Amino acid sequence: MYQESLDYNKGNRSGAILDTYTQLPFFSNLNILLDVKLQNDIRRYMYAKDTGTPPYSGGYGDTPKIWMDKYFIIKSIINEHEGREIKKRGKK
């Protein structure tokens, strides 16, 4: 399903991830697939963004690399979702 979404989105990973997530309820129970750690990462991202505080104490160099990778993935998916919502509202 992800590969088909990736092909449909012409290699746009954020769009493919968002499309795959949107289609999952048709094929499985989302409660089984939702990862508690990932949900916590999304909460941390949203809190840091909304409050303007860093997700980890210290400066940029103190932030774990894995968090930086997760941050950019979460950010790109949220931006893709918001872009689609804006397009959808513009068509109405």
N, C-alpha and C positions, 0 to 999 in steps of 0.2 A: 504494500500500500504506500509506504514512504517513497519507494523508488518511482512509482507511477506519479505521485505528487511532485517529486523532484523533476521528473521529465516534463510534466505539465507546466510547472513554474519555471522552466528553462534554466534549471540549476540554482534557483533562489532557495537556499536552505531554509530561511525563515518562513517563507511562504509554504514550503513543503511540510515543515513541522506543524505549522498552523492548520493546514489542510488535513494532515493525518490526524491531528488531535480532534478536529471537527468531525471526522468520519468514524472515529473509534466507537462512539455509542451504538452505532449500527452493527458492530461486530463483537463487542465485549462489554463487560461491566466496568465502568470507569473507576469504581471504588477499589477494584482489584489492581488496576494499573497505576493509580496515583501514588507516587512515591513521597513519603513524608519528608525525606531529606530535601527533595526538590521543592516541595511546597514551602519549606522553611527558607530555602534559598530565594524563592520568589518574594516571600515576605520580607526578607532582609533587604533585597533589592528595592522593593517598593518603599520600605521605611527610610532607607538611606536617601532615595530620590526625593521623597516627599518632605523630609526634614532637613535635607542638606548636610547630613552627618555621614562620616565615612562608615562603611560596613564593618570595618575592623579598626581597633585602636592603632594609633601610630600613623605614619605617612604612607605614601605610595609604595615605598620599598618594603614596608612591613606587611603589606597585603599579600596573602598567599596566591601563588600563580593559578591554582585551581579556581580560586574565586574570580580572578580576572577573566579566565576562560568562560566561566559560568555567567559572569556579568554581561559579557558581550553577546553571548547567545540569548540570554533573557531579554536584553535590550533590543536586539534585532527582531525578535519575535513580537515583542510588545509594539515596536514601531510599525511592523508589518500589519498587525491587527488594527492599530489606530488608523493607519493609512487606508485600509479596506473599509473601515467604518466611515471615514470621511467621504470616500468615493460613493459608498452606498447612500449616504445622506444627500449627496449632490445629485444623484439620479432621481430622487423622489420629487 
